[in-house]
Amino acid sequence: MVVGLVWAVVDPEAVEDPTDSLGLTVGLSLALWSGLVWAPLRATRRKGQGSLALDFGLRMEGRDVPGGLFAGALAQVLLVPLVYLPLSRFVDTSELDEPARELTEPARGGGLFVLAVLLVLVAPLVEELFFRGLLLQALARRFGTGWAVVGSSLGFAAAHFQGLQFPALFVFGLGLGLLTVAIGRLGPAIWAHVGFNAVTMAVLVAQR
């Protein structure tokens, strides 16, 4: 709801049509993200060491930024097309970016800036903390690391509620999970997620 109020300020026209409002969409996203942040916070306070860094690997190093951004951008440019190459006979791949386009197309000026910050910076941080932090570790303790990577990737893809995009999100989630397990912290995965989303945002804005 906080983001919805901010959107009403930067994009007053959004409140004129509540059924077609970016403010509503972003507000709902904030509600979801709040839950994703609350869960690891609650877990670390009740059963952990009281630190997201110690319990879930929420740590970053300077080298995470260039390496992660490059990996995320490469995944968007090369991995996604490869995922859909064998599926192109069965699905219309031209509609892959339709949900993102519908979200970004109406945004202008300050509204576009707020949306970019949320999608490119906030979403990766929140989603990685939950899916590659809390969920992956919880599943690993019960089923082992391999199944945890797969399960957290399935949850990550399903949480976006986009059927056509599910295969790419799942495969990207696998990559983020393996990266987190190999490095032992979330920094590289967060920045890879930032790069992945940033490429999408940049392409959609450039195409307008």
TILUM-918496 format. One record per residue: x, y, z of N, C-alpha, C, O in turn; residue in three letters. Coordinates in steps of 0.1 Angstrom, whole numbers, plus 5000, padded with zeros to 4 digits. Example, Ala and Ser with C-alpha at 12.3 -4.5 7.8 and 13.67 -1.06 7.14 Angstrom:
! TILUM-918496
513249435078512349555078513249675078514249675085ala
512849785071513749895071512950005079513450115080ser
//
This chain:
! TILUM-918496
500849885000500050005000500850135000500450234995met
502150125006502950245006503350274992503350394988val
503750174984504050204970502950254962503050344954val
501750204965500550264959500350404962499950484953gly
500550454974500450594977501550674970501250784965leu
502750624970503850694963503450704948503650814942val
502850604942502450604928501350714926501350774915trp
500450724935499450824933500050974933499451064927ala
501250984939501851114939502651134926502451244919val
503351034921504251054909503451034897503851074886val
502250964898501450944886499950954890499250854892asp
499451084892498151104897497051044889495951004894pro
497251024876496250964867495950824871494850764867glu
496850754878496650614881495550594890494950484890ala
495150694898494050674908492750694901491650674907val
492650744889491450774882490750654878489450644877glu
491450544875490850424871491450304879492450244876asp
490850274891491350174900491450034894492249954898pro
490650014883490649874877491849864868492249744864thr
492549974864493649964855494750054860495250144853asp
495250024872496150114879497450054882497549944888ser
498550114878499850064881500050074896500749994902leu
499450174903499550184917498950054924499550014934gly
497850004919497349884925498249764923498449684932leu
498749754911499649644908500949644917501349544922thr
501549764918502749784926502349764941503149704948val
501149804945500749784958500649644962501049594973gly
500049564953499949424955501349354955501549264963leu
502249404947503549344947504249374960504949294966ser
504049494966504649524979504049434990504749394999leu
502749414989502149324999502849184998503149125009ala
503049134986503749004985505149004990505548924997leu
505849114986507249124991507349145006508349095012trp
506349205012506349225026506349085033507049065043ser
505548995027505448855033506748785031507248705039gly
507448805019508648735016509848785026510748715029leu
509748915030510748965039510448925054511248885061val
509148925057508748885071509048745074509548725086trp
508948655065509248515068510648485073510848425083ala
511648535065513048515070513348595082514148545091pro
512748715084513048795096512448715108513148705119leu
511348655107510748585118511548455121511748425132arg
512048395110512748265112514148295119514448225128ala
514748405115516048435121515948475136516848445144thr
514848535139514648585153514248465162514548455174arg
513448375156512848265165513748145165513848075176arg
514448105154515147985154516648005149517347905149lys
516948125145518348145141519248225150518948225162gly
520148285144521148365152520748515153521548595158gln
519648545147519148685147519848775137519848895138gly
520448705127521148785117520848725103521048605101ser
520348805094520048755080521348715073521448625064leu
522448785077523748755071524248615075524748535067ala
524148585088524648465093523748345090524148235086leu
522448365090521448255088521148225074520948115070asp
521148335065520748315052521748365041521448365029phe
522848405046523948445036523748575030524248595019gly
522948665036522748795030523948885032524048975040leu
524948855024526248925024526748955010526448875001arg
527449065008527849104995529349144996529849195006met
530049124985531349174983531449254970530549244961glu
532449344969532549434957532549354944531949404934gly
533149234944533249164931531949104927531749064916arg
530949094936529649044933528949124923528149074914asp
529249254923528449344914528749324899527849294892val
530049344895530249324880529949174876529349154865pro
530449084884530248944880528748904880528348834870gly
528048944890526648914890525848984879524948914872gly
526049114877525449184866525649114852524749104844leu
526949074850527249014837526548884836525948854825phe
526548804846525848674846524348684843523748614836ala
523748784850522248804849521948854835520948804829gly
522748944830522448994816522648884806521948874796ala
523748804808523948694798522848594799522448544788leu
522248574810521148474812519948524804519248454797ala
519748654805518548714798518748714783517848684775gln
519948734778520248744764520448614757519948594746val
521048514764521348384758520548274764520048184756leu
520348264777519748154783518248144780517748044777leu
517548254781516148264778515848214764514948124762val
516448264754516148214740516448064739515747994732pro
517548014745517847874744516747784751516447684746leu
516247834762515147764769513947744760513347634760val
513647854752512447844744512647794730511647784722tyr
513847764726514147714713513447584710512747574700leu
513447484719512747364716511247384718510447294714pro
510847494725509347514728508647594718507447614718leu
509447654708508847754699507747694690506947764685ser
507747564688506747494681505347494688504347494681arg
505447504701504247494709503747614715502547624719phe
504647714717504147844723504547964714505547954706val
503848074716504148194709505148274717504748344726asp
506448264713507448324721507448474720508148544727thr
506748524710506648674708505848744720505948864722ser
505148654727504348714739505148704752504548724762glu
506348664752507148634764507248764773507048754785leu
507448874767507648994774506349074776506349194780asp
505149014772503949094773503549134787503149254789glu
503649054797503349094811504149214815503649314821pro
505449204813506349314816506049444808506049554814ala
505649424796505349544787504049604792503949734792arg
503049534796501849584801502049664814501349764816glu
503049624822503249684834504049814832503749914839leu
505049814823505849934821505350034811505650154812thr
504549994802504150084791503450204796503750314791glu
502550204806501850324810502750414818502350534820pro
503850374823504650454833505450554825506050534815ala
505450674831506250784825506850864836506350874848arg
507950934833508651024843508950964856509650854857gly
508451024867508750974880508150834883508750754890gly
507050804876506450674878507350564872507450464878gly
507950594861508850504855510050474864510550364865leu
510550584870511750574878511450484891512250404894phe
510250514897509850434908509750284904510150194912val
509050264893508850124888510250054886510449934889leu
511150124880512450074877513250034890513849924891ala
513150124900513850094912513249964919513949884924val
511949954918511249844925511549714918511849614924leu
511549714904511649594897513149554896513449434896leu
514049644895515449614892516249604905517149524905val
515849674916516649664928515949594940516449504946leu
514649634942513949584954513549434952513849354960val
512949404940512449274938513649164939513449064945ala
514749184932515849094934516349064948516548954952pro
516449174956516849164970515849084978516248984985leu
514649114977513549044985513448904980513348814989val
513348884967513148744962514348654965514148534968glu
515548704964516648614967516748584981517148474985glu
516448684990516448655004515448545008515748455016leu
514348545002513348435005513648304998513748205004phe
513748304984513848184977515248114978515347994980phe
516348194977517648134978518148144992519248084995arg
517548215000517948225014517148125023517548015026gly
515948165027515148095036514647955030514847855035leu
513947965018513347845012514447735008514247625012leu
515447775002516547684998517147615010517347495010leu
517447685020518047625032517047535039517447435044gln
515847575040514847495047514647365040514547255046ala
514547365026514447245019515647155019515547035019leu
516847225020518047145020518247065033518646955032ala
517747125044517847045056516946925056517246825063arg
515846935048514946815048515146725037514946605039arg
515446775025515546685013516946685007517146594998phe
517846765011519146765005519346884996518346944991gly
520546914992520847034985520247034971519647134966thr
520446914964519946904950518446934949518047014941gly
517646864957516246884957515847024962514847084957trp
516647084970516347214975516547314964515747414963ala
517547304956517747394944516547384935516047484930val
516147264932514947244923513647294929512947364923val
513447264942512247304948512147454950511047514947gly
513247524953513247664955513047734941512447844940ser
513547674930513347724917511947714912511447804906ser
511347604916509847584912509047694919508147754913leu
509347714932508647814940508847954934507848034933gly
510047984930510348114924509648134911509048244909phe
509648034903508948054890507348064892506748144885ala
506847974901505347974903504948104909503848154907ala
505748164918505348294925505148404916504448504920ala
505648404903505448514894504048504887503648604880his
503348394888502048374882502048404867501048464862phe
503048364860503148384846503448254839504648204839gln
502448184834502548054828503548044817504447954817gly
503548134808504448134796505848154800506748094794leu
506048234810507448264815507948164824509148164828gln
507148064828507547974839508847894835509747884844phe
509047844823510247764820511547844822512447804828pro
511547974817512648054818512948094832514148094836ala
511948124840512148164854512648044862513448054871leu
512147924858512547804865514047774863514847754872phe
514447784850515847754847516747864852517847834857val
516347994852517148094858517248074873518248104879phe
516148034879516148004893517147894897517847894907gly
517247794888518247684890519647744890520447704899leu
519847834881521247894880521547974893522647964898gly
520548044898520748124910520948034922521748064931leu
520147924922520347834933521747774934522347764944gly
522147724922523547664921524547764925525547734931leu
524447884920525347994923525448024938526548034944leu
524248024945524248054959524947934967525647964976thr
524647814963525247694970526747694968527447664977val
527247734956528647724953529347834961530447814966ala
528847954961529448074967529248074983530148114990ile
528048034987527748035001527148155006527048175019gly
526748244998526048375002525248424990525348374979arg
524448524993523448564983523848674974523148704964leu
524948734977525448854970525448834954524848914947gly
526148734950526248704935524848684929524548734918pro
523948604936522648584930521748704930521048724920ala
521948794940521148914940521549004928520649054921ile
522849014926523249104915523049044901522849114891trp
523048904900522648844888521148864885520748894873ala
520348864895518948894894518749034890517849064881his
519449124895519449264891519749284876519049354869val
520849214872521149224858520149174849519849224838gly
519549054853518448994845517249084843516749104832phe
516849144854515649234854515949364847515149424840asn
517249414848517649544842517649534827517249624820ala
518049424822518049404807516649404802516349474792val
515649334809514249344805513749484805513049524796thr
514049554816513549694817514049784806513349864800met
515349774804516049854794515449824780515249924772ala
515249704776514749664763513349724761513049774751val
512549704771511149754770511049904769510249954761leu
511849974777511850114776512350164762511850254756val
513450094757514050134744513050104733513150174723ala
512150014734511249974723510050064723509250064713gln
509850154733508650234733508750344723507850424722arg
//
